[in-house]
């Protein structure tokens, strides 16, 4: 079993060393992969992160309304996470602009 692991590892290293374009998904279908990853990133940052942020704020508000002692600290954490969540598309666009 251990020798199979080493043979697989050596084979993987050989493929990366001898065919770097294929290893980085740029040889066949690299453009399609990049567009799929961009679509997933857009979906996460434009819909899922703000939705989870709003749900977190609602949850923290309900905790505060019921008199939970730790509601204040949770609300601060949720607000910080919400700010990061809403700014995520801008941060990702800025980082992509830096990368070229």
N, C-alpha and C positions, 0 to 999 in steps of 0.2 A: 504494500500500500504506500509506503514511504517512497519507494523508487518511482512509482507512478506520479507522485507529486513533483519530484525532481525532474522527471522527463517532461512533464507539462510546463513547469516553470522555465526550463531551458528552451523549450519550443516557443513559448511566449516571448522570451527575451530575444530569440533569433528572429521572430517575425517583426518585432519592434525595431530591431537593429537593421534588418535587411529591407524592410518595406515600411518606412516611417509614414508615408502618405496613407497607407491602408490602416496603420495603427491609430492614426489620429482622425479617422473617418473622413478623410478628404479625397480619397481615391475614387470610391464609388458611392454616390449618394450623399456626399458630405453637405451639399447645399440643402438637401431635404432634411437632414438631421438638424442643421442649424435653424431652419425655419420652424421645425417642430419645437425645438427648445425655446426659441423666441416666443412662440405662441403660448407655451406652458408658462413661461415667465410673465408674459403680459396678463394671462388669466389669473395667475396667483396674485400679482401685485395690484391689478386694477379691480378685482372683484373679491377674492377670498380674504386678503388682509384687511381691507376696510370693513367687510362684513363681520369678521371675527372681532375687530376692534369695537364696533358698535355693540355687538353682543356682550363683550367684556364690560363695557361701560354700563349697559343695562343691568348686568349681574352685580356689579359693584354698587350701583344705585339701590338695587333691591336689598343688598346686604346692609347698606347704610340705613335704609328705611326701617328695617327690622331691628336695628339697634345692635348689630354685630360689632364687637370691640375692635376687630382687626379690619373693619371696612375702610377706614381712612387710609391705611397703608396699602391695601389692595387697590383702592381707587387711584392712588398716586402711581402705582405700578402699571395699572391698566391705561392710564392717561399717557405715560411715557411710551408704553408699547404702541398705543394708538398713534401717537405722533410719528414714531418710526414707521409704522404700517402705512400711514397716509403719505409719508415722504419717500417711501420705498421706490415708487416709479421714478421720482426725480433723482434719487441717489443712484439707482441702476443706470439711468440714462447718462448721468454725469460720469460714472465709472466707465461706461462703454465709450463715451466720448474721449476720455483719457487714453483708453486702450487703442483707439483708432478704429 
